[in-house]
């Protein structure tokens, strides 16, 4: 005998939510109407959920407000604003800023969709968990936005390393002169591939 009150409650909810056919004609008709109304109400809630999810939009700005990106519930970019200050940035840095900001906006879609689903179909936790899990997989948390170098940092940087102000500057070594080779093709600067 099952003594767990939760499982008895779950069994009762299943019995109550399922139509009980096979009684007299009036009871069967009433059960069919109740069951049909429940199905219609659930379908209406799912349509509301779908419409609300379709209206989800998230806007995110880069740390220094150079880039602002808006994405919809599918993660597609619906608006992109790049300020005039972007002219001060190298192209690769600006591209990275756009992508990082877009990914941050996309990662926030999951929370918005979870809120909509909890409000509309929260009584179906399996569906909510499946949809929210799918969004988390598609739009994971992005890497943190890298710090932009300051003017003093840029001045100290030279060819990928930071100069130590206490150490003397290394003299540049002159490059050896290029030897002339009779097999060398003057047009390309290398040996002929036909030799």
N, C-alpha and C positions, 0 to 999 in steps of 0.2 A: 504494500500500500504506500502511495506517495504522500509524504507528510510535509513536503516543502511548500509553504504557502505561496511562494512566487510561481511555482510551476502550476499550481491549481488556478491561480489568477490568470496565468497565460492561457491555460486550457479553456477557462471560462470566456476570456476575450475572443479566442478562436471560435468557440461555439456561438457567441453572441454575434460576431461579425459575419459568420457564414449563414447563408439562408438555410432554413430547415424545411425541406420539401417532403412531401409524402403524408402530411396531415390532411385535415379536411380541405376542401376547395377554397374556403374563405381564408384560412390560415396560410395556405400556400400562396394565394394571391397577395396577401398582405406582406409576406416574406419577400416575394419577388419585387414588390414595390419598394420595400425598405432597402433591399440589396441593390436595386437599380439606382435608387437615390444616392446611396453611399458611393457607388461606382461613379456616378455623374459628378458628385461633389469632389471626389478625389481627382477626377480628370480635370475639373475646373481649377483646382489648386495647382496641379501640375502645369496647366496652361499659364496660370498667373506666374508661377515660378519661372517658366521658360521666357515669358515676356520681360520679367524683371531682370533676369540674367542677361538678356539681350541688350538691356539699357545700361549695364554696368560699364563705367568708364573710369579710368584711373589716370591722374596726371602727376608726374614727378618732375622735379627740377634738379639740375646738377648743383653741387655744393656752392658754386660761385654764380649761379643763375645764368650761366652762358647758354645752357640748353634746357628746354622744357619739352617733355614728350607726353602725349596722351595716347593711351591704348584702350581698345574695347575689350569685351569679354573673351574674344578669341585670341587676344594678344597682338592684334594688328595695330599698327600705328595709325591713328586718326588725325593727329595734329603734331606738328614739330615746329618749335620756335627756337631760332638760334639768334642770340643777341649780336649787336655790332662788335661787342668785345671779343667775339670769336676771331676777329682779324689778327689779334695778338698771338693766336695759338698756331702751332704747326698743324698741318692737315691731319697727320696721324693722331695727334693728341685730341683734336676736335672729333675725329671719327670715333676714337675710344670713348670720349665723353658722351657722345650720342648713344652708343651701344650700351654703356654702363647705365645711363639714365633710363633707357628703354627697358632694360632687364629689371631694374628696380621697380618700375611701374608695373611690368608684367607680374613680378612676384607678389604684388599687392592685390592682384585680381582674385587670388584664392580666398583671401579673407572676405572680400566683398561678396563673392559667390556663396561662401559659407553662410554669411548673414542672411542673404536672400533665401537660401534653401531652408535655413532654420525657421525663418518667419513663415514660409509658405507650406513646406512639406516636412516640417520637423518631426512629425509623428512617424516618419519612415526613415529611421536612423541608418538603415543599410544603404538606401539610395543616397542619402546625404553623404555618408562616409565614402561611398564609391566615387561620387562626382567630385567631392573635395580632394580626395586622394589623387584622382586623375589630374586635377589642376595643379596640385603640388608637384607631381612628376613633370608636367609640361613646363611649369614656371617656377623653378627652384630659386632659393635666395641667391642673389648675385654676390660676386666678390665685392668687398668694400671698394669704394671709389679711391683711386690713388691720390696722394697729396700732390698738389701742383708745386713745383719748385719755386722758391722765392727768388727775387732778383739777386740776393747775395749768394744763394746756392748756385745759381746759373753762372755767376762770375767765377766761382771756385772750381767749377767742373771743366775738365779738359779731356776730350776724347774718351769718355766713359769712366774716368777715375777722378777723384778729388785730389787736388794738389795739396800737399802738406806745406803750410806757409813757413814752417821752421826749417825745412830741408832745402838745400841749394838747388837751383834749377839744373836739370841735366842738360848738358850740351847736346845738340842734335848731331848725329853722325852723318857725314856726307854719304850720299849714295855712290856706289862704285859706278864708273862710266860704263856704258853699254858697249860690249865688244861687237864689232862688226863681223858677221859670219858670211862667207860667200854663199852658203846654202840658204841664207835668210832672204825671204821675200820682202822687198822694201815696202810694198803696199800694205802689208798686214802686220809687220813687226815681229813675225815669228817664223819658224822654219816652214818650208813648203811641205804641204801634205802630199805632194805628188812625187817626192823624192824616194 
